[in-house]
Amino acid sequence: MSVYITSTGSFLPGPPIAVDQVENVLGAVHGKPSSLRVQIQKANMIETRHYAIDEQQQTTHSNTEMATNAAEQCLDRAFITREKVGMLAVASTQGDLPAPGMASMVQAELELPEIEILTTHGICSSSIMALKAAWNSLRLEEHEAALVLSSELASRLLKKQRYEAATTSTFAAKRIDFSTEFLRWMLSDGAGALLLQNKPAPKGLSLRIDWIRGFSHAHALPTCMSVGSAGRPDDARTWQDYDTYAQAEQDGALLLRQDVRLLDNLMRMGVDGYLRLVEEGVSKPSEVDHFLCHYSSHHFRNKILEMLHTAGVGIPEERWWTNLYTRGNTGAASLFIMLDEFLRTDEVSVKVGDKVLCFVPESGRFNTTYLQLTVVNE
Amino acid sequence: MNDGEIQIEGGAPASSEESMPEGIVLNPHAQVCLQHLLRVWLGFERDLSKVPLLRRIDLGTYTAEDHQVFLRNLRQQVIEGSRWITRTASSFDRNHSEIRSTIISHAVDEHRDYEMLEKDYVASGGQLEDILNMEKNIGSEALHGFLMHRSSRTNPIDLLGAMWIIEGLGEKMAHSWAERIQELTGLTEDSTRFMTYHGHNDSEHMQRFYATLDSVCVNEEAIKSIVKTAKVVARLYRLQLEEVEYDVQ
């Protein structure tokens, strides 16, 4: 049973925010401009991004609303009525409520009656977990159509008040705490939606899902990106172990952290998974027409990529495509937002029969996920 | 950490980018072999993170004492390294004189590296006699035994797999560990010269490696033997690092 992506949608809140406006939205911590912002922004090369908070750091759209908006656009573009949707899978790093799952909240907004729901929890790769589960449900012929959403509202974690409240944290203690600030200038908000069906759309292009694979390396590698601990090697407490949430916040246990030193492992494990798929004959590099990568090629320019070319399995850079620079790094939502634009952009010519390889690495504890799509029409 | 220089998503800083040496096109067997070798390396490198001593480098709890333990346990392998390399050279027959030349010159470059390591040990606060009196640990015994066995066979091209792992590790020491160890321990660069030294001439080493791979890896059998030896060496090298002996005998 083949399964197809027959419609897509996305939602990016508010206007595009340029690099020099970012700190106006997130707020300058204690009124002082960050000494790391320019350096980090220069490295990630993101030109514009969107936030679901305003310049007073008040939430303008909830995570549920963003996911719902992307879903509505996706369903509006679909050739089926929403009653046909039998399953809703929703991915996010953090829904509006810690419980229940975000899919429940989005289902209510979309008023989809008596459907099967799934909420996946993780970081960037949670979207691929949701997609894979929905794909498998259709392959098992349990449903004719499934809606898969991914939505991120990272800015609520990144606003100045979070850092100002962390009075006893490593962030407060150090003059510069790179690991705590790194993602502040990296992540932004948005949502994407994919409609999966057991047949292609009657008009226009659909994407057949050829395969989805993931390899997690948490068994070997330390945590790289996280929320919930104070970020001290000798302190094993997590946020719920403090007597009060207020103490956890003061100690910086609610700040988003990235151990930048460990990040090299992500690219290495990404290459390892890719080579594994090549070795198994699942992925054939010479057949890949488009490569959509959650990270941009400039992050990967190093020796290991050169080795891939020497080994005859490199993907030429002209086949890479991303909208990361203009839509921002929206974590789990990135790939769906990318696919939505990929099918509509004039920047790249998408033809029937084209193979699209997608790669979503998650630095959290090193989960690397891959999927291949083939462009079809009915 | 090096807060002043951002390295994200594995990207090397622009200044250290090395471009692909022009004109290296590997034969199809060598290409497949390189694909497998890359995977062996990446798996090895990942699993090094599980080795308690090295995990502390990742977690930021590595101490000067750990560094002494590391160097003490590394020295025997470095000494024996020059032995298996020279034996490998002598095991190549007249039809492989080009490879023999390459290996001999490599052996000349590195056969007294252990002296540098001894000086690093003393600079780290260790006593010279302690490192001189150190025996091979269990993993070093296994690794050395395997390498001497393989290198004694005629035309041991599979040892290219061993060089891939050991050279790769030298590069990793230089680029990922040396500076980090200094930051964590407060030791000076005098304590990590052995590690740093191995980062020199990386791209030249790679070119030589590719050229040799291209010339010897010309069939399925060659791929298999090179990759298998790389896997064995990776496993035994990790064993050597897992079996580090903490107490000075």
Interface residues (C-beta under 8 A of the other chain):
Chain A: Q39 I40 A43 N44 I176 F178 S179 F182 H217 A220 L221 P222 P233 D234 V260 R261 L262 L263 D264 N265 L266 M267 R268 M269 V271 D272 L275 R276 V278 E279 Y295 H298 H299 F300 R301 N302 K303 I304 E306 M307 L308 H309 T310 A311 G312 V313
Chain B: M1 D3 I6 Q7 I8 E9 G10 G11 A12 E17 E18 S19 M20 I24 L26 P28 Q31 V32 L34 Q35 H36 L38 R39 L42 G43 E45 R46 D47 S49 K50 R55 D58 L59 G60 T61 S176 R180 M206 Y210
